Amino acid sequence: MPEIAKHGANVGATYSFTKNIKLNVRENYLGRRKNNTSTSISEREYIGEAFVSHTTLSALNYHNFDFYFSVKNLFDTEYYHTSNTSVTEYRQPQRTFMLKTTYKF
């Protein structure tokens, strides 16, 4: 399928400041992809490659709670995904902040 990149890669690393505090950083590489269709609005035959970074800071096992603060698309990279509809490409999410809490019974 031409709209799926021939090349892609993912890499991640986690650093433990303490037993309970961890920082995770992930990098995704999306290779160049061919557009299924092109219109006068978007005459790009190919969607360009992109590097997208994500990170999560975790505070674990604090009175049975785990806290996670995540940032998706850390550097606010502008990147697109191809489409097989009349719209030839979709902008992917910009920088997103998320907070998650879990409780262990």
C-alpha positions in Angstrom: 0.0 0.0 0.0 1.7 3.2 -1.1 0.2 5.3 1.7 2.1 3.3 4.3 5.7 4.4 4.7 8.4 2.0 3.5 10.5 3.1 6.5 9.6 3.8 10.1 11.4 3.5 13.4 10.6 3.8 17.1 13.1 4.2 20.0 12.6 4.9 23.7 14.5 5.3 26.9 13.5 5.4 30.6 15.5 7.0 33.3 14.8 6.3 37.0 15.6 9.2 39.2 14.6 7.1 42.2 12.7 3.9 42.6 9.4 5.8 42.3 10.2 8.7 39.9 10.8 7.9 36.2 11.2 9.8 33.0 10.4 8.1 29.6 11.2 9.7 26.3 10.1 8.1 23.0 10.9 9.1 19.4 8.9 8.0 16.3 10.1 8.3 12.8 7.5 8.3 10.0 9.0 7.9 6.5 7.8 9.6 3.4 4.5 8.3 2.2 2.7 8.5 -1.2 -0.6 10.4 -1.4 -3.4 8.3 -2.8 -4.9 11.2 -4.6 -3.9 14.8 -5.2 -6.2 17.8 -5.7 -5.7 21.5 -6.5 -5.8 22.1 -2.7 -2.9 19.7 -2.0 -0.7 19.0 -4.9 1.9 17.1 -2.9 2.5 13.7 -4.4 4.2 12.6 -1.2 3.7 13.3 2.5 7.0 14.2 4.0 8.8 12.3 6.7 8.5 13.3 10.4 10.2 12.9 13.7 7.7 13.0 16.6 8.7 12.9 20.3 6.7 12.0 23.4 7.6 12.0 27.1 6.1 10.8 30.3 7.1 11.7 33.9 5.8 9.1 36.4 5.5 9.2 40.2 4.8 5.6 41.2 3.4 4.0 44.3 2.6 7.1 46.4 0.1 5.7 49.0 -1.0 3.2 46.3 -1.4 6.0 43.7 0.5 6.3 40.4 0.7 9.7 38.7 1.6 10.2 35.1 2.2 13.5 33.3 2.6 13.0 29.5 3.3 15.3 26.6 2.5 13.9 23.2 4.2 15.5 20.2 6.6 17.3 22.6 8.1 19.7 20.0 4.8 20.4 18.3 5.9 18.8 15.0 3.6 19.5 12.1 3.0 16.2 10.3 0.3 14.6 8.3 -1.3 11.2 7.5 -2.5 10.2 4.1 -6.2 9.6 3.3 -8.1 7.6 0.7 -11.0 10.1 0.8 -11.5 13.4 -1.0 -9.3 15.0 1.6 -5.8 13.9 0.7 -4.1 14.4 4.1 -5.0 14.9 7.7 -3.0 17.0 10.1 -2.0 14.9 13.1 -2.5 16.1 16.7 -0.4 19.0 17.9 1.3 19.1 21.3 -1.0 17.5 23.9 -0.7 17.4 27.7 -2.2 14.6 29.6 -2.5 13.8 33.3 -3.4 10.3 34.5 -3.9 8.9 38.0 -4.3 5.3 38.9 -5.0 3.7 42.3 -4.0 0.1 43.3 -6.3 -1.7 45.6 
